[in-house]
């Protein structure tokens, strides 16, 4: 059952990458909360435990996993807009309408 829970958590969140080279991105905006990892499944990978922290925290749709921090889960209740590549940070998000960009063509007459 633990493997199934880890698998489900990995599918619930997606890694944000740069389009040009698929490098992992990190949100630079101030997080809503810096949090410790969930202790529910101690054997799970740390990024999965951060995802569990995010999904159990009300309103969290995005998070950074920063491997070098004492509180490695940076939770966001909003969609960050400023990103860059950082070797110790990965940004994950819950897929859905909040992450969709709409293109509405304007027809000039």
C-alpha positions as CSV (number, residue, x, y, z in Angstrom):
1,X,0.0,0.0,0.0
2,X,2.9,2.4,0.7
3,X,4.1,2.1,-2.9
4,X,0.7,2.9,-4.2
5,X,0.5,6.0,-2.0
6,X,3.9,7.2,-3.2
7,X,2.9,6.6,-6.8
8,X,-0.4,8.5,-6.4
9,X,1.5,11.4,-4.8
10,X,4.0,11.6,-7.6
11,X,1.2,11.7,-10.2
12,X,-0.7,14.4,-8.3
13,X,2.2,16.9,-8.7
14,X,4.3,17.9,-11.7
15,X,7.8,19.2,-12.0
16,X,8.0,22.6,-13.6
17,X,10.7,22.7,-16.3
18,X,12.1,25.3,-18.7
19,X,10.8,24.7,-22.2
20,X,14.1,25.1,-24.0
21,X,16.1,22.4,-22.3
22,X,13.8,20.8,-19.7
23,X,15.9,22.1,-16.8
24,X,14.0,22.1,-13.4
25,X,12.8,25.5,-12.4
26,X,12.6,27.0,-8.9
27,X,10.1,29.7,-7.9
28,X,11.8,32.9,-6.6
29,X,8.6,34.5,-5.3
30,X,8.1,34.6,-1.5
31,X,6.4,31.4,-0.4
32,X,3.2,31.4,1.7
33,X,4.8,29.1,4.2
34,X,8.2,27.4,4.8
35,X,7.4,23.9,6.1
36,X,9.0,20.7,7.3
37,X,8.3,17.5,5.4
38,X,5.4,15.3,6.2
39,X,6.2,12.5,8.6
40,X,3.4,10.3,7.4
41,X,5.6,8.0,5.3
42,X,9.1,8.3,6.6
43,X,10.6,6.0,4.0
44,X,9.2,8.0,1.0
45,X,11.5,10.2,-1.1
46,X,11.8,13.7,0.4
47,X,10.1,15.4,-2.6
48,X,7.1,13.1,-2.1
49,X,6.9,14.0,1.5
50,X,6.9,17.7,0.5
51,X,4.1,17.0,-1.9
52,X,2.2,15.4,0.9
53,X,2.8,18.5,3.1
54,X,1.5,20.7,0.2
55,X,-1.6,18.6,-0.4
56,X,-2.5,18.5,3.3
57,X,-2.0,22.3,3.8
58,X,-5.2,24.1,2.8
59,X,-4.9,26.0,-0.4
60,X,-1.4,24.8,-1.5
61,X,-1.2,24.3,-5.2
62,X,2.5,24.8,-5.8
63,X,5.7,24.1,-3.8
64,X,9.5,24.3,-4.0
65,X,11.5,21.4,-2.7
66,X,14.9,22.9,-1.6
67,X,17.2,20.1,-0.6
68,X,19.7,22.3,1.3
69,X,17.1,24.0,3.6
70,X,16.2,22.9,7.2
71,X,12.5,23.4,6.2
72,X,12.8,22.2,2.6
73,X,9.1,22.6,1.6
74,X,8.3,26.1,0.4
75,X,4.5,26.1,0.0
76,X,2.5,28.5,-2.3
77,X,-1.2,29.3,-2.0
78,X,-0.8,31.2,-5.3
79,X,0.8,30.7,-8.6
80,X,4.4,32.1,-8.5
81,X,5.5,34.1,-11.5
82,X,9.2,34.5,-11.1
83,X,11.3,31.3,-11.9
84,X,14.9,30.4,-12.5
85,X,17.1,27.3,-12.5
86,X,18.7,26.4,-9.2
87,X,20.7,23.3,-8.6
88,X,19.2,22.5,-5.2
89,X,15.6,23.6,-5.8
90,X,12.7,22.1,-7.8
91,X,9.3,23.6,-8.3
92,X,6.2,21.3,-8.4
93,X,2.5,22.2,-9.0
94,X,-0.9,20.5,-9.1
95,X,-2.0,20.4,-12.7
96,X,-5.2,22.2,-13.5
97,X,-6.8,25.4,-14.6
98,X,-4.5,27.5,-12.4
99,X,-1.6,26.4,-14.6
100,X,-3.3,27.0,-17.9
101,X,-2.4,29.9,-20.1
102,X,-5.2,30.9,-22.5
103,X,-4.5,32.4,-25.9
104,X,-7.3,34.6,-27.1
105,X,-6.7,35.9,-30.6
106,X,-7.7,39.5,-31.2
107,X,-9.0,40.2,-34.7
108,X,-8.3,43.7,-35.9
109,X,-10.7,45.0,-38.5
